[in-house]
Every structure is written in structure tokens, then in C-alpha cells.
Amino acid sequence: MFSSHLSLPVPPLEALAPPRRLSRPTLALSLCLAGLVLAGCQGRGGLGDVTGSIGGSATQPRSASDWQAESDRWGKRYEANPKDRDAAFYYARALRSLDQNAQALAVLQSAVLTHGNDRALLGAYGRSLADNGRLKEADEVLSRAHSPERPDWRILSAQGTVADQLGEHARAQQIYQAALKIAPGEPTILSNLGLSLALSRQLPEAERVLREAVAAGRSDPRVRQNLVLVLGLQGRFGEAETLARQDQSPAEAAATIAYLKRSVSQPNSWEMLKTGGAKPRVKATPVQARAPEPSEPQG
């Protein structure tokens, strides 16, 4: 939703992969939204990516080398038969996790031409369009990836992150609320909603929503980092640093808070949030949904 430094920028739509371990102060606040997305997150399988891949593995690949192995595996199958739906889906997922976004988009674009009614593929294609900055197209494709009769909260969360990236925060918040009706209390949706509210300068409400996401017990470090950012934007640096230390070393947390203090003191800090500022970057990014989507291949 945000991609930024200290100005709640709208980050790229992230995927559903597990979060990267935060290591450096300069990249310390890899803040994530929803849903899913959305999406720091090392692998970016995409909102709604299944936790298990074909072949029965219990979890998604988690390291860069795992994602590379996944890419090699599915890439060979895809090259043998580009019309293989599952090969295209999982090859593109691995490519996105490796930040090979243009190649992932090409694979999915071809796949939807062959499997035009496959909603899971449409969802992956929409997220990939967003990865590549084609937000209007992403918005339209995601709207076709589920139906009013059978709404999918993961797709709704992805649509919300795209709307936020388009600057349509009121619409994004309506979408997140619709997603919460399907999945009440889902922390990935709440985190994205919280950052959207922050982009709208509704900081107390953003804090309330993010605290609810953290309290859900299923949140990951990105959700807490989003709350760190919102606390910092309100000038509550002591609370922010205490929370940051749950996922960072004392030195990293101190560096993060020092950067937040410098950033919020700038007269144009809100513009920076929306457009991105100078490094080091404090980046807000969507948190991705982790549960498998029923429409995605399991076998």
C-alpha cells in the first residue's frame, strides 16, 4: 500500500510469502499491509498463494535458494508445455518471489489467454500487473478474479492495496471493510486498513486498527512494524522503540527511531510518505494472506 520513507507512501503490492528477517537499520521498517496481499517479505508469491504447492509440500519456499529451486522446477515444466496451467501459476509465483516481475507478468499474461476463466490465475495476474506498476489494469483484472456471489477476502485485500496505490484511500478502506465481513479480525486485512487510514492522516484510528491486528496473535513482524511507523508519526518515539525491539536489535531499533524523528520533523513529511523520500527508507508494505485459496490447485 505504501512504499515509502517517512510519509506513508503506497508500497508495492506484496505477495503472500513469509517475511524477510529484518537486518539493517536502513531497511529496518519494512512495513506491510494487506493482503493482502498482500506481499520485509523476501518471497512474494502473491496474495492468496497457497501454503502448499503441488507435490504436497506443507509450506511455501522460504529462502531465496528455495524460491530459486522452485523457479527451476516449475520453469522446466513450463518450458515443456507453456499451456500447463499449474506450471504457469507456480513458475510465475516463484519469479515474483525473486523480484523477476516482468518475466512473471509475461508468463501470467500468456496463461490467462489460454485459461481466461480461471479466477486464481486472474488473481495472480492482477497482482503481477500491480507489481509492474500497471495499477489501473490490475484494478480491473482483480475485479474479475472473484464474483459478488462468491467474494474472496484475499482478492478484496489485494484490490484495496491497489486502490491505495492509486491514491483512492476512501475506496480502499471500503474494500477492506468488505473483506473484514468475510474474514473478521484477519490481521492482514487489518494491517492494510491501518496503513490506509494512516495515509488518510487518521492516525488515532490507524493505531487502533493496527493494535487490533497485533493483538490477533497471528500477526508477523510486518504488522508490528506498521504500528511502529504510526506511533512514530504521532511523535510517540519511546513506545515505537520499545515495540521495534521485538523484531530488531537495540541498535537497529534506535537507528529506526532516529530516522523517524528526523523524518517527522520535516515540513513535507506527509508528501514524502506518499511519494517516497531519501534513503534510508522507512517502507510501508502490505502483509500478505497466508491461507490457501480454494480455487488454487492443490494436487
C-alpha positions as CSV (number, residue, x, y, z in Angstrom):
1,M,0.0,0.0,0.0
2,F,2.6,2.3,0.8
3,S,6.0,2.4,-0.5
4,S,7.8,4.9,1.3
5,H,10.1,6.5,3.6
6,L,8.5,8.6,6.1
7,S,5.4,9.5,4.5
8,L,3.3,6.6,4.4
9,P,3.9,6.0,0.8
10,V,2.0,3.5,-1.0
11,P,4.2,0.4,-1.2
12,P,4.1,-2.1,-4.0
13,L,1.6,-4.8,-3.7
14,E,3.3,-7.6,-2.0
15,A,2.7,-11.2,-2.2
16,L,1.9,-13.9,0.2
17,A,5.2,-15.0,1.1
18,P,6.8,-15.2,4.5
19,P,8.5,-12.1,5.8
20,R,12.2,-11.5,5.5
21,R,14.2,-11.2,8.6
22,L,14.9,-7.5,9.2
23,S,18.6,-7.0,9.3
24,R,19.7,-3.4,8.6
25,P,18.6,-0.2,10.2
26,T,18.3,1.4,6.8
27,L,15.7,-1.1,5.8
28,A,14.5,-1.7,9.2
29,L,10.9,-0.7,8.9
30,S,9.6,-2.9,6.2
31,L,6.0,-2.1,7.0
32,C,3.4,-4.3,5.5
33,L,-0.3,-4.1,4.6
34,A,-2.8,-6.5,3.4
35,G,-3.2,-8.6,1.6
36,L,-3.0,-8.9,1.2
37,V,-1.5,-9.2,-0.1
38,L,-0.9,-8.6,0.3
39,A,3.3,-9.3,-0.4
40,G,10.2,-7.2,4.7
41,C,9.0,-10.0,2.7
42,Q,11.5,-12.0,0.9
43,G,9.3,-14.2,-1.2
44,R,6.4,-12.7,-2.9
45,G,4.1,-15.4,-4.0
46,G,1.2,-13.1,-4.3
47,L,-1.9,-12.6,-2.3
48,G,-3.7,-15.8,-1.8
49,D,-0.9,-18.0,-2.8
50,V,-1.3,-21.5,-1.4
51,T,0.7,-22.5,1.6
52,G,1.3,-25.9,0.0
53,S,2.4,-26.4,-3.6
54,I,1.6,-29.2,-5.9
55,G,3.5,-32.2,-4.8
56,G,2.3,-32.0,-1.3
57,S,4.9,-29.7,0.4
58,A,3.5,-28.4,3.6
59,T,4.9,-24.9,3.3
60,Q,5.8,-22.4,0.6
61,P,9.5,-22.0,-0.1
62,R,11.0,-19.6,2.4
63,S,14.6,-18.7,1.4
64,A,15.9,-17.2,-1.8
65,S,17.5,-20.5,-2.7
66,D,14.3,-22.3,-2.1
67,W,12.5,-19.9,-4.4
68,Q,15.2,-20.4,-7.0
69,A,14.8,-24.1,-6.8
70,E,11.0,-23.7,-7.2
71,S,11.6,-21.4,-10.2
72,D,13.9,-24.0,-11.8
73,R,11.4,-26.8,-11.1
74,W,8.4,-25.2,-12.5
75,G,10.3,-23.3,-15.2
76,K,11.3,-26.7,-16.8
77,R,7.7,-27.9,-16.7
78,Y,6.5,-24.6,-18.2
79,E,9.1,-24.7,-21.0
80,A,8.0,-28.2,-21.8
81,N,4.3,-27.0,-22.1
82,P,3.6,-23.3,-21.8
83,K,-0.1,-24.1,-21.7
84,D,0.2,-26.1,-18.5
85,R,-1.9,-24.1,-16.1
86,D,-0.3,-25.2,-12.9
87,A,3.3,-24.8,-14.3
88,A,2.5,-21.2,-15.3
89,F,0.9,-20.4,-12.0
90,Y,3.7,-21.7,-9.8
91,Y,6.5,-20.6,-12.1
92,A,5.2,-17.1,-12.0
93,R,4.8,-17.2,-8.2
94,A,8.4,-18.2,-7.9
95,L,9.5,-15.5,-10.3
96,R,7.6,-12.9,-8.3
97,S,9.3,-14.1,-5.1
98,L,12.6,-13.5,-6.8
99,D,11.6,-10.0,-7.9
100,Q,11.6,-11.0,-11.6
101,N,8.4,-9.2,-12.0
102,A,8.5,-8.5,-15.7
103,Q,9.1,-12.2,-16.5
104,A,6.3,-13.3,-14.1
105,L,3.9,-10.9,-15.8
106,A,4.8,-12.3,-19.2
107,V,4.1,-15.9,-18.0
108,L,0.8,-15.0,-16.5
109,Q,-0.3,-12.8,-19.4
110,S,0.1,-15.8,-21.7
111,A,-1.6,-18.1,-19.2
112,V,-4.8,-16.0,-18.9
113,L,-5.1,-16.0,-22.7
114,T,-5.4,-19.8,-22.5
115,H,-7.2,-20.1,-19.2
116,G,-9.3,-16.9,-19.4
117,N,-12.0,-18.1,-16.9
118,D,-9.5,-19.3,-14.2
119,R,-10.0,-16.9,-11.3
120,A,-6.9,-18.0,-9.4
121,L,-4.8,-17.1,-12.4
122,L,-6.7,-13.9,-12.9
123,G,-5.9,-13.0,-9.3
124,A,-2.2,-13.8,-9.7
125,Y,-2.2,-11.8,-13.0
126,G,-3.8,-8.8,-11.3
127,R,-1.2,-8.8,-8.5
128,S,1.6,-9.1,-11.1
129,L,0.2,-6.1,-13.0
130,A,0.4,-4.2,-9.8
131,D,3.9,-5.3,-9.2
132,N,4.8,-3.8,-12.6
133,G,3.1,-0.5,-11.9
134,R,0.1,-1.1,-14.2
135,L,-2.4,-0.2,-11.5
136,K,-5.5,0.6,-13.5
137,E,-5.2,-2.7,-15.3
138,A,-4.6,-4.5,-12.0
139,D,-7.7,-3.0,-10.6
140,E,-9.8,-4.2,-13.5
141,V,-8.4,-7.7,-13.6
142,L,-8.7,-8.2,-9.8
143,S,-12.4,-7.2,-10.0
144,R,-12.9,-10.2,-12.4
145,A,-10.9,-12.6,-10.2
146,H,-14.0,-13.3,-8.0
147,S,-17.7,-12.7,-8.1
148,P,-20.2,-10.8,-5.9
149,E,-21.8,-14.2,-5.2
150,R,-18.5,-15.7,-4.1
151,P,-16.3,-12.9,-2.9
152,D,-12.8,-13.8,-1.8
153,W,-11.3,-11.7,1.0
154,R,-7.8,-12.2,-0.3
155,I,-8.7,-10.7,-3.6
156,L,-10.6,-7.9,-1.9
157,S,-7.5,-7.1,0.2
158,A,-5.4,-7.1,-3.0
159,Q,-7.9,-4.7,-4.6
160,G,-7.6,-2.5,-1.6
161,T,-3.9,-2.3,-1.8
162,V,-4.2,-1.3,-5.5
163,A,-6.8,1.4,-4.7
164,D,-4.4,2.8,-2.0
165,Q,-1.6,2.9,-4.5
166,L,-3.9,4.8,-6.8
167,G,-4.5,7.3,-4.0
168,E,-8.1,6.3,-3.6
169,H,-7.9,5.7,0.1
170,A,-11.6,6.1,0.9
171,R,-12.4,3.4,-1.7
172,A,-9.6,1.2,-0.4
173,Q,-11.0,1.4,3.2
174,Q,-14.5,0.4,1.9
175,I,-12.9,-2.6,0.2
176,Y,-11.0,-3.6,3.4
177,Q,-14.3,-3.3,5.4
178,A,-16.0,-5.7,2.9
179,A,-13.1,-8.1,3.3
180,L,-13.4,-8.0,7.1
181,K,-17.1,-9.0,6.8
182,I,-15.9,-12.2,5.2
183,A,-12.8,-12.7,7.4
184,P,-13.5,-10.9,10.7
185,G,-10.4,-10.0,12.6
186,E,-8.0,-11.1,9.9
187,P,-4.7,-9.4,10.8
188,T,-3.5,-9.0,7.2
189,I,-6.6,-7.0,6.3
190,L,-6.5,-5.0,9.5
191,S,-2.9,-4.1,8.9
192,N,-3.6,-2.9,5.4
193,L,-6.6,-1.0,6.6
194,G,-4.5,0.6,9.3
195,L,-1.9,1.8,6.9
196,S,-4.6,3.1,4.6
197,L,-6.0,5.1,7.4
198,A,-2.6,6.5,8.2
199,L,-2.3,7.6,4.6
200,S,-5.5,9.4,5.1
201,R,-3.9,11.1,8.2
202,Q,-6.4,9.3,10.5
203,L,-3.6,8.3,12.9
204,P,-5.5,7.5,16.1
205,E,-7.9,5.2,14.1
206,A,-4.9,3.7,12.3
207,E,-3.3,3.0,15.6
208,R,-6.5,1.4,17.0
209,V,-6.8,-0.9,13.9
210,L,-3.1,-1.9,13.9
211,R,-3.2,-2.7,17.6
212,E,-6.2,-5.0,16.9
213,A,-4.1,-6.7,14.2
214,V,-1.2,-7.2,16.5
215,A,-3.5,-8.5,19.3
216,A,-4.9,-11.1,16.9
217,G,-2.0,-13.3,17.7
218,R,-1.4,-14.4,14.2
219,S,0.4,-11.2,13.1
220,D,4.0,-11.2,11.8
221,P,6.8,-8.6,12.4
222,R,5.5,-6.5,9.5
223,V,2.3,-5.8,11.3
224,R,4.2,-4.6,14.4
225,Q,6.4,-2.5,12.2
226,N,3.4,-0.8,10.7
227,L,2.4,0.1,14.2
228,V,5.9,1.4,14.9
229,L,5.5,3.7,12.0
230,V,2.2,5.0,13.1
231,L,3.4,5.6,16.6
232,G,6.4,7.5,15.3
233,L,4.2,9.6,13.1
234,Q,2.4,10.7,16.3
235,G,5.7,11.5,18.0
236,R,5.5,8.7,20.5
237,F,9.0,7.5,19.9
238,G,9.5,5.8,23.2
239,E,6.6,3.4,22.6
240,A,7.7,3.0,19.0
241,E,11.2,2.0,20.0
242,T,10.0,-0.5,22.6
243,L,7.8,-2.2,20.0
244,A,10.6,-2.1,17.4
245,R,12.9,-4.0,19.7
246,Q,10.6,-7.0,19.5
247,D,11.9,-7.6,16.0
248,Q,15.2,-5.6,15.9
249,S,18.4,-5.4,17.9
250,P,18.6,-2.4,20.2
251,A,21.0,-0.7,17.8
252,E,18.7,-1.3,14.8
253,A,15.6,-0.1,16.7
254,A,17.5,3.0,17.8
255,A,18.5,3.8,14.2
256,T,15.0,3.3,13.0
257,I,13.6,5.7,15.6
258,A,16.3,8.2,15.0
259,Y,15.3,8.2,11.3
260,L,11.6,8.5,12.2
261,K,12.4,11.5,14.4
262,R,14.3,13.2,11.6
263,S,11.6,12.4,9.1
264,V,8.6,13.6,11.0
265,S,10.4,16.9,11.8
266,Q,10.4,17.7,8.0
267,P,7.7,20.1,6.9
268,N,6.9,18.0,3.9
269,S,6.9,14.6,5.7
270,W,3.4,13.7,4.6
271,E,4.3,14.3,1.0
272,M,7.4,12.2,1.5
273,L,5.1,9.4,2.8
274,K,3.1,9.3,-0.4
275,T,6.0,9.7,-2.9
276,G,9.0,8.3,-1.1
277,G,11.9,10.2,0.4
278,A,15.6,10.0,0.7
279,K,17.3,6.9,2.0
280,P,17.3,5.2,4.4
281,R,13.8,4.3,3.6
282,V,11.1,3.5,6.1
283,K,8.8,1.5,3.9
284,A,5.2,0.5,4.5
285,T,4.2,-2.6,2.6
286,P,1.2,-4.9,2.5
287,V,1.1,-8.0,4.6
288,Q,0.0,-11.0,2.6
289,A,-2.6,-13.5,3.3
290,R,-1.2,-16.9,4.1
291,A,-4.1,-19.3,3.8
292,P,-4.6,-21.2,0.5
293,E,-7.3,-20.1,-1.8
294,P,-9.8,-22.8,-2.6
295,S,-9.6,-22.2,-6.3
296,E,-5.9,-22.8,-6.5
297,P,-4.5,-26.2,-7.4
298,Q,-3.7,-28.4,-4.5
299,G,-2.7,-31.6,-6.2
